[in-house]
Amino acid sequence: MKKEVVIPRLGSSDESNEVKVLRWLKRKGEAVQKGDPLLEVETDKVNVEIEAPDTGLLSEVRVQEGEVVAFNSVVAVIEGKD
């Protein structure tokens, strides 16, 4: 089963609708556990780690470090065992 990693709306700020991907903490092909920090993003006010929504293999990374993406964007895919 595939689970998409989505950038959630962070905080209550309506000033910006996007985040910058600062760095990936896991690499494509690595095993991840639900709740593991996957990547760090930057808003206009804070830096935040985005956690893995499921356990499995990080099978796809769709956004590279330094790229800017909108909230609710799919940035990666985790392939579960189901």
C-alpha positions in Angstrom: 0.0 0.0 0.0 1.3 3.5 -0.9 1.0 6.4 1.5 1.6 9.9 0.2 3.6 12.4 2.3 1.8 15.7 2.2 2.9 19.1 3.5 0.3 20.1 6.1 -0.7 23.7 6.7 1.6 24.8 9.5 0.3 27.1 12.2 -2.4 29.7 11.8 -0.5 32.0 9.5 -2.3 32.9 6.3 0.6 35.1 5.2 2.2 32.4 3.0 0.8 29.4 1.2 4.1 27.7 0.7 7.2 26.2 2.3 10.8 25.7 1.3 12.3 22.2 1.6 15.5 22.7 3.6 16.7 19.2 3.8 15.7 15.6 3.6 16.5 13.6 6.8 15.8 10.3 5.1 16.8 9.2 1.6 15.0 7.4 -1.2 15.1 3.6 -0.5 15.5 4.0 3.3 13.1 2.3 5.7 11.1 4.6 7.8 8.8 4.2 10.9 5.6 6.1 11.4 6.5 9.3 13.2 10.2 9.4 12.0 11.3 12.9 10.9 11.5 12.8 7.1 12.3 16.3 6.0 12.7 19.8 7.4 10.8 22.7 5.8 10.9 26.5 6.3 8.0 28.9 6.4 8.2 32.6 6.7 8.3 32.3 10.5 9.6 28.8 11.6 11.4 25.7 10.6 9.5 22.4 11.1 10.2 18.7 10.7 7.6 16.7 8.7 7.1 13.2 10.1 6.5 10.0 8.2 2.7 9.2 8.1 3.3 5.5 7.9 5.9 2.7 8.2 7.5 1.3 5.1 10.1 2.2 2.5 10.6 5.8 1.2 10.1 4.8 -2.4 9.7 8.2 -4.0 11.0 11.7 -3.4 9.2 14.2 -5.6 10.7 17.5 -4.3 14.4 18.4 -4.0 16.1 20.4 -1.3 15.8 24.1 -2.0 12.4 23.8 -3.8 9.4 25.8 -2.7 6.0 23.9 -2.6 2.5 24.8 -1.6 0.8 23.4 1.5 -1.0 20.1 0.8 1.6 19.2 -1.9 2.6 15.6 -2.1 6.4 15.6 -1.6 7.1 11.8 -1.2 5.6 8.3 -1.2 6.1 5.6 1.4 5.5 2.0 0.2 4.0 -0.1 3.0 4.1 -3.8 3.3 0.4 -4.3 2.6 
